[in-house]
Amino acid sequence: MGEINLHTIEKTKLFISEILDSQLPSGLVFHSKQHTFDVLKNVELIGEYSNLKEKEMNLLRLCALFHDVGYIKMYKGHELESVAIAKEFLLEQGISEPEINRVTTAILATKVPQNPKDNLSKILCDADLMHLTYDNYFEQIELMRQEWKSMNIASLNPKDFHINSINFFKSHHYHSEYGKNVLKQKKEKTLKLIKAKLTE
């Protein structure tokens, strides 16, 4: 069976980059290639904090790279497409079924409302929603608002979108130790900023 090493990761990066560049619908301005590579950086950050061994870290990198590739086929339910694309590619690389299953389990856990059961899934879910804590949160979320509009998900003005976001913030919680110890506080700061925006 193939070993998941940095060569596998580099090959996967190239594969994902080419697919997203050529097949991602132009309306996906939030769930872009940039988002996928941001999530890759995020899993590495959380993985280091969690003292993951290199093998686990490489599995996580695969999870991050594949987690949103299904958007090339569909918007709602893209996680299942992501899993299908990941399985096919990883089998071709000679990766074992148990390892592929760990990757696909984590990808499926990112479906909102998130419900991750294992450590990889918890880290991937938190990495995927780290934009709730970013300094440029409002830029990021404006991209999401535009994406919803162009993909016919919802057409909300900025104020209504912020109200929707507040409801999401209240229902969401982080799952990993890093999420609970670091991201939770940052997210609470963002929530205050959103509420302040609504009173302007």
C-alpha positions as CSV (number, residue, x, y, z in Angstrom):
1,M,0.0,0.0,0.0
2,G,1.1,3.5,-0.7
3,E,2.6,5.6,2.1
4,I,1.0,9.0,2.7
5,N,4.1,11.2,2.5
6,L,4.9,14.7,1.4
7,H,5.1,13.5,-2.2
8,T,1.5,12.3,-1.9
9,I,0.5,15.7,-0.5
10,E,2.3,17.6,-3.3
11,K,0.7,15.4,-5.9
12,T,-2.7,16.1,-4.3
13,K,-2.1,19.8,-4.2
14,L,-1.4,19.9,-7.9
15,F,-4.5,17.7,-8.7
16,I,-6.8,19.9,-6.5
17,S,-5.3,23.2,-7.9
18,E,-5.9,22.1,-11.5
19,I,-9.5,20.9,-10.9
20,L,-10.5,24.1,-8.9
21,D,-8.8,26.3,-11.5
22,S,-10.6,24.7,-14.4
23,Q,-13.9,23.5,-13.1
24,L,-15.0,25.6,-10.1
25,P,-18.1,27.8,-11.0
26,S,-17.1,31.5,-11.2
27,G,-19.8,32.4,-8.7
28,L,-18.0,30.6,-5.9
29,V,-16.1,33.6,-4.6
30,F,-15.9,32.3,-0.9
31,H,-15.5,28.6,-1.5
32,S,-12.6,29.3,-3.8
33,K,-9.2,27.7,-4.2
34,Q,-7.9,30.3,-1.7
35,H,-10.4,28.9,0.9
36,T,-9.1,25.3,0.4
37,F,-5.5,26.4,0.8
38,D,-6.5,28.5,3.9
39,V,-8.1,25.4,5.4
40,L,-4.9,23.5,4.7
41,K,-2.9,26.1,6.6
42,N,-5.4,26.0,9.4
43,V,-5.3,22.2,9.8
44,E,-1.5,22.5,10.0
45,L,-1.8,25.1,12.7
46,I,-4.3,23.1,14.8
47,G,-2.4,19.9,14.1
48,E,0.8,21.4,15.5
49,Y,-1.0,22.7,18.6
50,S,-2.4,19.2,19.0
51,N,1.0,17.6,18.8
52,L,0.0,15.3,15.9
53,K,2.5,12.8,14.5
54,E,3.5,13.3,10.8
55,K,1.2,10.5,9.6
56,E,-1.8,12.0,11.2
57,M,-0.8,15.5,9.9
58,N,-0.6,14.1,6.4
59,L,-4.1,12.6,6.7
60,L,-5.3,15.9,7.8
61,R,-3.7,17.7,4.9
62,L,-5.5,15.3,2.5
63,C,-8.8,16.1,4.4
64,A,-8.3,19.8,3.9
65,L,-7.3,19.6,0.2
66,F,-10.4,17.4,-0.7
67,H,-13.0,18.8,1.7
68,D,-14.6,21.3,-0.8
69,V,-13.6,19.9,-4.2
70,G,-17.2,18.6,-4.6
71,Y,-18.3,22.2,-5.3
72,I,-17.3,21.6,-8.9
73,K,-20.4,19.4,-9.2
74,M,-22.9,20.8,-6.8
75,Y,-23.5,23.3,-4.0
76,K,-25.8,21.6,-1.5
77,G,-24.5,18.1,-0.8
78,H,-21.0,18.9,-2.2
79,E,-19.5,16.8,0.7
80,L,-20.6,13.6,-1.0
81,E,-19.0,14.6,-4.2
82,S,-15.8,15.6,-2.4
83,V,-15.7,12.1,-0.9
84,A,-16.2,10.4,-4.3
85,I,-13.4,12.5,-5.8
86,A,-11.1,11.8,-2.8
87,K,-11.7,8.1,-2.9
88,E,-11.0,7.7,-6.6
89,F,-7.8,9.7,-6.4
90,L,-6.4,8.2,-3.2
91,L,-7.2,4.6,-4.4
92,E,-5.1,5.4,-7.6
93,Q,-2.3,6.5,-5.3
94,G,-2.4,3.1,-3.5
95,I,-3.6,4.5,-0.2
96,S,-5.3,1.9,2.0
97,E,-9.0,1.7,2.5
98,P,-8.9,2.4,6.3
99,E,-6.9,5.6,5.7
100,I,-9.2,6.7,2.9
101,N,-12.2,6.1,5.2
102,R,-10.6,8.3,7.9
103,V,-10.3,11.1,5.3
104,T,-13.9,10.7,4.0
105,T,-15.3,10.5,7.5
106,A,-13.7,13.9,8.3
107,I,-15.0,15.5,5.1
108,L,-18.5,14.3,5.7
109,A,-18.3,15.8,9.3
110,T,-17.9,19.3,7.8
111,K,-21.5,19.3,6.7
112,V,-23.4,22.0,8.7
113,P,-24.5,21.4,11.5
114,Q,-21.1,19.8,12.1
115,N,-21.0,16.7,14.2
116,P,-17.4,15.4,14.3
117,K,-16.8,12.2,16.3
118,D,-13.0,11.7,16.0
119,N,-10.0,13.9,16.3
120,L,-9.2,14.4,12.6
121,S,-12.9,15.3,12.0
122,K,-12.9,17.8,14.9
123,I,-9.7,19.5,13.6
124,L,-11.0,19.7,10.0
125,C,-14.3,21.1,11.1
126,D,-12.7,23.8,13.2
127,A,-10.2,24.6,10.4
128,D,-13.0,25.0,7.9
129,L,-14.8,27.5,10.1
130,M,-11.8,29.5,11.3
131,H,-12.9,32.4,9.1
132,L,-15.3,33.3,12.0
133,T,-12.2,34.4,13.9
134,Y,-10.2,36.1,11.1
135,D,-9.2,39.8,11.3
136,N,-10.7,40.2,7.8
137,Y,-14.0,38.5,8.8
138,F,-16.2,41.2,7.2
139,E,-14.4,40.9,3.9
140,Q,-14.7,37.1,4.0
141,I,-18.4,37.1,4.9
142,E,-19.2,39.6,2.1
143,L,-17.8,37.1,-0.3
144,M,-20.1,34.5,1.2
145,R,-23.1,36.8,0.9
146,Q,-22.2,37.4,-2.8
147,E,-21.7,33.7,-3.4
148,W,-25.1,32.9,-1.9
149,K,-26.7,35.4,-4.2
150,S,-24.9,34.3,-7.4
151,M,-25.6,30.6,-6.6
152,N,-29.3,31.3,-5.8
153,I,-28.9,30.1,-2.2
154,A,-30.3,33.3,-0.6
155,S,-30.4,36.9,-1.6
156,L,-29.8,38.9,1.6
157,N,-28.8,42.5,2.1
158,P,-25.8,43.1,4.4
159,K,-27.9,43.8,7.5
160,D,-30.1,40.6,7.1
161,F,-26.9,38.6,6.4
162,H,-25.4,39.8,9.7
163,I,-28.6,38.8,11.5
164,N,-28.3,35.4,9.9
165,S,-24.7,35.2,10.9
166,I,-25.5,36.0,14.6
167,N,-27.9,33.0,14.6
168,F,-25.2,30.8,13.1
169,F,-22.6,32.0,15.7
170,K,-25.0,31.1,18.5
171,S,-25.7,27.6,17.1
172,H,-22.0,26.8,16.2
173,H,-19.3,25.7,18.6
174,Y,-15.7,24.6,18.0
175,H,-14.7,20.9,18.7
176,S,-10.9,20.6,19.0
177,E,-8.8,21.6,22.0
178,Y,-7.4,24.5,19.9
179,G,-10.9,25.5,19.0
180,K,-12.1,25.6,22.6
181,N,-9.0,27.2,24.0
182,V,-8.1,29.7,21.3
183,L,-10.8,30.1,18.6
184,K,-13.8,30.4,20.9
185,Q,-12.6,33.7,22.4
186,K,-11.7,35.1,19.0
187,K,-15.1,34.1,17.7
188,E,-16.8,35.9,20.6
189,K,-14.9,39.1,19.6
190,T,-16.2,38.8,16.1
191,L,-19.7,38.3,17.3
192,K,-19.4,41.6,19.3
193,L,-18.2,43.4,16.2
194,I,-21.2,42.0,14.1
195,K,-23.6,43.2,16.8
196,A,-21.9,46.6,16.9
197,K,-22.3,46.8,13.1
198,L,-26.1,46.3,13.4
199,T,-26.4,49.3,15.7
200,E,-24.5,51.6,13.4
